[in-house]
Amino acid sequence: MLKNKVNLKIKGDKIIWIVYLLFMLVSLVLVFSSMGKTVYENQGGNIFGMFRKHFFILTFGFFVTYVFHLINYKYYSKYSNIMYGFSIMLLAITLLIGGIFGKAASRWIVLPFIGQFQPSEIVKYLLIIYVAHRLSILKEGIKDSKNFSILVGQIIFVSMLIFPQNLSTAFLLFGCCLIMMFIAGAKIKHMLCTIGLGIVALFVVFLINEINPKIIGRGDTWVNRIENFIDNDKTENNQPNTAKMAIATGGILGKGIGNTEQGRFLNESHNDFIFAIILEEGGLLLGGTIIILYMILFYRSIKISRNAPGLFGSYLAIGIGLIIILQAMINIMVATTIIPVTGQTLPFISYGGTSLILSSFGLGLLLSIDAKSNKRKTDSENKNLDSENENTESKDSGSGTKSDKDDIKTNRNESNN
């Protein structure tokens, strides 16, 4: 009877699970509190409709994490080449038939029954899996200029397919993969050369946009964001200015959950600028706590990477940790007006389907690596314990045999006497 019961035991790093649940709690409360203007503009004031949707997405995200943390992460290495090809196909389709939703870029695909989703979010994790696989095969070979160039070329190709409609994601993914290669042992001169060529290429792109804006579809959007960021007196720059007001009025302890004022004037208060609402309602105390939680998550990913039972798991763990922490940093810097608006969400907290679910998928992979590492450690300890027990039993057996022989010898002597 007991054997037929489903084992719902949670595996992997317990601290990561706790951090994840805390993020979900913060998301549930803060998204509900901050979605005022968006609801009244797009949902006819039906705030509970969006809240129910967000609650469902969070629940489904947890389910995704749980399911994938039970699957052996090594399976993904076998199919990484297929994943890379699928990524290219998916991005190509997005460029051809991607639709525009509201003020968003053409970065969405609509499927029957599923609805709209953002392919670049899927590609982020598929490419990290592929790069981790290639690095685990190349090993010291990544130091060779030819091997380095081939892998960088593959990364650039995918990034360029993302680039036209989602500049920040392209930079985020390219930077993450480049750091993975550096950790794997790539030469600094190769890294610097790649970064230098990237800067030159970016300059050429903006130059082309100045000559003919029609060639690069979203070139004007990028330029406007930078100009608005530099000249913050422009009316187009009202969102960052409103975010500044939210942060300034929050203080140390904040106004209290649900008491946002500036959130009503932010179009993306539940997405791009949710950290500004966190600082307004929860103050520096809550904002600092959120940052610490992300740092803990990244630290645990480094620890998992070090203890992973193989190079693939090691590179995959650090890649997932990097993509989450870098995305969080970008969102926080946008919300605090350190950098221009990018459109990156705050992982596990911002409102959104594709990003939240794919981040949950990444966390499931990370927990799977840790679970496998713990199992290997436990099996090794059990094997050593069994070996020690066998040695002890062998010694006892040998000792008993010698004692028996001594008893027989003593009895014979007594008999002779």
Summary of the structure (lengths in Angstrom):
residues: 417
radius of gyration: 27.7
end to end distance: 67.0
largest distance: 119.7
contacts: 1351
relative contact order: 0.13
helix: 76%
strand: 2%
